[in-house]
Amino acid sequence: MRNKSAPVQGGRGSSRSKSAADVPDVAATATISPATRVGLLAPGGPAVLPPLDEVQSRYSFYTGKKALFKLCQNLVEEGLATTRSWEKSKADPLAFIDESLRRWCFLHGLSRVEAEFSEFSFAIRDADDHQLRISVQHWHLGHFVCRAPLTALEEHVSGLGAAFYQLLAYTLVRSLGSWDLDDAAASVEQMREWASESREEVGGAGDEFEIPDLDDCTPTFIAEARKNHVSIRHSLRILRAHSKGRFGVWIKSLLRMYALSCIPIDKRLKQDPEEEGYDYLRPVPAAVLSFDEQDAVVATVDEELENWSQCSSPPLLNLKFDPFQPQEMREVWRILRINFEIALETASLAEKWRLWTEVEEKKNEHRHRNRGKLSGRAA
């Protein structure tokens, strides 16, 4: 709010401005001693300076005040924020929402999620028809290096490694998004078409295209399962049957991810990417499921990343809701919680695999070192 200052007495526009007769004669003024003349000057009032802690260091500009304040009220009612946060934000709705959502994300394990999959951003925007839009965007790919853990599962029980890979890829595609063998195969097919078109344009001659060899990098047991079109239901039976075995911690984590992805949600709240005008209609996936650090799957996603960097891809999650509809608000927070729990469980599995791989590598290194010493003694 702008503070209106009172008009200065005797200033321009004042009803008590002096006339020419009221002005003292210049000659009379000259006879007054300097000390007296200073004393006759009107004393200046002290400058009113506000305390520094009350000066705003930044200003928030927003539209749709009613919707924003209703959202703030809902955050408190749903337990996502507190009245203390409102006081801390100095009644600024944008600052309040920002602080409340940051706190909520932290309590739901965002730091652990970002430790594995890097940056996730949470945004609330004004939408048409007095509605708001909330979105979760992801910018960097996480990486599951699958060969060693999947091979250990397959060696433990035949079919277990293939079942684990199939359900992991299926669950991530339904929730956070992933780049797996299916995506890599589609990318390879596209590369072949481009190579064929290029050769036709130059009359059969031209630069050779290096196309990644997926068959060479894919484990045999996974290739066979894909060839036989093993169903998700069959994979679930195998995993559930061995959820209390040696690798039960991994399997239970995956089964929880799958169960969370199957919870029904109100899909009417989810925005269609085509309506939002995005150039590229697929979000950047949260994870790459490759078999080695650098293999054909990674080569295909590297090629695809060039397209993502040149286009605007939609968020992982984009919900449009009316803050004056309590049922919609409750559903929005429920959908957000489900997605955060899936992300947290996925990050937890990635951490378990990484730690297990490090331990196995140390064991193998120790075995090779001991064999070297024994062979030296025998020589």
N, C-alpha and C positions, 0 to 999 in steps of 0.2 A: 504494500500500500504506500502511496505517496503521502508524506506529511506536508500539510499546507502551513506555511509560515505566515504569521500575522504581518500586515503591511507596516513598513517602517514609518514611525511617526514623523511627520514633516516632510516625507519623501514625495516623489511624484505620484499624483493621484490622491494625496491625502487632503482631507477637508480643512486641515489646519495649516496649510502651507503659508509661509510668511509673505506679506506684501512688501512693496518697496519702502513704505513708511516705517516698517519695523526694522529694517536693516540699519545698524549704527553707522554714523558718519565716519568716513575713513580718517578724517583729521582727528576726531575724538579718540579713535582707536589707537592712533600713533602715540598719544600721551600716556597710555597705560604701560606700566612697567612690564618687562618680559615675564616676570614671575607671576604677576597678577593675570596677564593675558593667558598663560597656560592654565591657571586655575579656573578661568571662565569657560574653557572648552568643555563640551558635554562629555562626561566619562563614557568610554566604550563598554558595552556589556560583554561579559565573558563569553567566549566561543563555546557553544554546546557541542562537545565531542562524545559520541556514543562509546560505551565500553567495547574493547576490541573483540570480546567473545560474542558480542551481539551483531557484529558486522558479518554479513554473508560472504563467504569466499567463493561461492558459486551459485548460479541461479538455474532453476529447472523450469523449462517451458513445456507445457503439455496441454493437450486438448482432452475433451471427454472427462471433465472433472468428476461428474457423478459416477461414471463407471469405475474410475480409479479409486475413489473413496469407498465405493461398494466392495471393490476387490480387497482393499485394505481391511475393511471390516470382516470380510470372509476369512482372510488369513488368520485373524485373531480367533474367530469362532471355530475354525477347524484345527486350531492348535499349532498352526505353522508359524505364528508370530505372537508377540506379547505386547501389552500396552507400554511396557518399558521401552521396547524398540521404537514405538511411536514417539515417545518423549525424546529418545536419543536422536531421532531423525529430525527433531524440531518441526513436526507436523508437515514435513515435505513428503507427499505420497510416493514420489519416485524413489527418494532415498530410503523410505520405509520398506517399499517392495523389494528394492535391491538388497538391503541388509537382511531382510527376512528370508528371501530365497537363497542367498548365499549361506546363511546359517542352516537352512533346511537341507541344502545340497551337501554341506559338510557333514551334518548328522546322518545323512543317508549314504555316506561312504564315497563322496566324490573324489577325495584325495587318493584313495586306494584305486579307484577306477582310472584316474588320470595317471597313476604310477605305471599302469600297463598300457593304456591306450591314449595317453597324452590329452590334448585339449578338447573339452566339451564346453559349449557355451549355452547359456540359458537366457532367453529373451522374451519379453512381453511387449507387444505392439498394439497400437490402436487399429481396429478393423472397422468395416462399414457397419451401419445400422446399430450403432451404440454397442458394438461387441468388441471383444479383445481377442488377441491371438497370442498363444504361448508356444514357443518352439524350442527344441533342443538340437543344436547343430554340432557336428563333429568335423574336425579338420585334418586329423592325422591318423594313419593306419596303424593299428596294433599288429602283432605278428605271432601267430602260433606256428612253431616249428614242430611238426607232428610225427616225423618218421620214428624217432626213438621211442616215445611213449606208446604210439600205436603198435609198433612191432612188439613191445613188451606185453601189451594186452593180447595180441594175437598169439604169441608164444605161450601165454598163460592158458588161454582157452581158444580153440579154433573158432573164428568168426567174431570174437569179441572186439578186436581192433577195427574191423570193417564196420561193425555195428556202431561203435563209438564215433567213428568219423562221420558216418551217415547222419546220425542224430545230431551231432554237433553242428554240422553244416546246415541241416534242416532248421534247427532252432535259431541259429544266428540270422539266417535269411528272413525268418518270420519276425525277428525283433530288431536287433541292432544293425543287421546287415553284415555280410561277409563276402570275401572273394575266394572261391573254392574251385574245385575241378570243373564244375559245370560252367562257371564264368570263364575260366581259362580256355575251355574247349570252344566256347562261343567266340572268344577273342582270336584264337588260332584260326578258326574258320573265316573270320573277317579278314585276317591277314592274308590268307590264301586267295580270297577274292580280290583284294587290292593288288596282290602280286600278279594275278592273272590279267586284271585290267591293265596294269602297267605294261606287261609284255605285249598285249594286243595293241596298245597305243604306239609302241616303238617297233612294231612289226616282228615280234618274237625275240628281239634282242634287248638287252638292258641289264641293269644291275640286279644281282641275285639278292633275294630277300632271305634273311636268316629267321626262320620260323621256329619257335621253341618246340622241343620234342616232349610232349606230355607223357607219352607212353614210356619213355626212358626214365622219367622221374617218379612215376606212380608205383607204389608197392604192389606186388603181385596180388596179394590177398584183397586189396581194395579194388583193383582192376577186375578181378573175377567177380566180386560182389556186385559191381556196377554192371558187368556184362550179364549177370543172371537176374538183374532187376530185383534185388532183395528189397522187401517192403519195410516201411517204417515200423509197422506192427511187429514184424519178425525181429527187427533190431531191438525194439523195446523189450520183448520177451527175453532175449539173451542178456541184455543189460540188467534187468530186474532180477534175473536168476542169479547173478553174480555180484549184486550190490553189497553183499556182506563178506566178500572175499578179499583177496590180497589188494586189489585196486578199488575197494569199495568207496574210498573217499572221493576218487575221481568220478566214479559212476554216479554216486549220490548227488554230487555237484551238478553233473550234466542233467540228471533226471529232474532236479529242482528247476534248472533253467527251462527245460522243456515244459514242465507243469505251469510255470509262470507265463510262458508264451501262449499257452492254451486257454488262459483265463479270458472269458468273453468280455468285450468292452463295447461301449457305444461308438460304433464306427461313424456315426453321423457327425461326430465332433471332429473327425480327422479331415484335414483339408486335402483336396486333390491337387497334386503338384502342377498339373496342366492349367488349373485356374489361377495359380499364382504367377504364371508367366516365367517359370524357370527354363533355362536353355537345355539343361540336361536333366532328364526326368528320373534320375536315380540318385539317392543320397550317397555320399562317400561312405563306404562300409567301415565298420569299426575294426574289423580284423581280417587279416589274410591267413588262410589255412594252406600253408605250403609244407613240403616234406623236408626241405633243407633250407639253410639260410639263403642260398642263391640257387634256385632251380627254375624250371620252365614256368611254374605257376607265378613266381615272383617276376619273371621276365614279362609275362602278359599284363600283370597289374601295373608294372612300370610304364608300359606302353599306354595303358588306359589313363594313368594319372595325368598325362599330358592333356587329355580331353577335359578332365575335371578342372585342371588349373586354368583352362581357357573359357570355361562356361560357369554358369551359376547353378549349382546343384541344390535340390531342396533339402530341408532339415531331416534329421532322422525321425523326428516327431514334430508334428505341426497340428495344433488343436485350436479351433475357433469356438468361442463360448460367450454366453451372456452372463455377466456377473450378477445380474438381478434374478437369475434362475438358480436357486440353491441346489437342485438336483444336478444340473450341468456342472456346477462348481465342484460338487463332491466327486463326480465322475472324472473330471479333469485331474484332480489330485490323486485319485485312485490309479488312473492310467500312468501318471508320472511316477508314482511309487512302484508300480509293476516294472516299468522300464528301468528304473534305477536299480531295483533288486536284480534284474537280469544282468545289467551291466556289472554290478558288484560281484555276482556269482561267476560271471565270465572272467573278470579280472582275477578273482580268487583261483579259478582253475588254471589260468595262464601262469600265475605265480607258482602254484603247486608243480606244474610241469617244468617250469624253469629251474626250480630248486632241485627237483628230482633228477633232471638232466645233468645238472652240475655235480651232484653226488655220484651219478653213474659214470661220468667222465673221469672223476677222480679215482673211482674204483678201477676202471679200465687202465688208467695211467699207472696205478700202483701194480696191477697185474703184469703189465708189459715191462715195468722196471724190474720186478722180481724175476721174470723169465730171463731178462737180459743178464742179470747177475748169475743165475743158475747156469746159463749156457756158457758164461765166461769161466766159471769154475770147472765145468766139465771139459772145456778145452784145455 
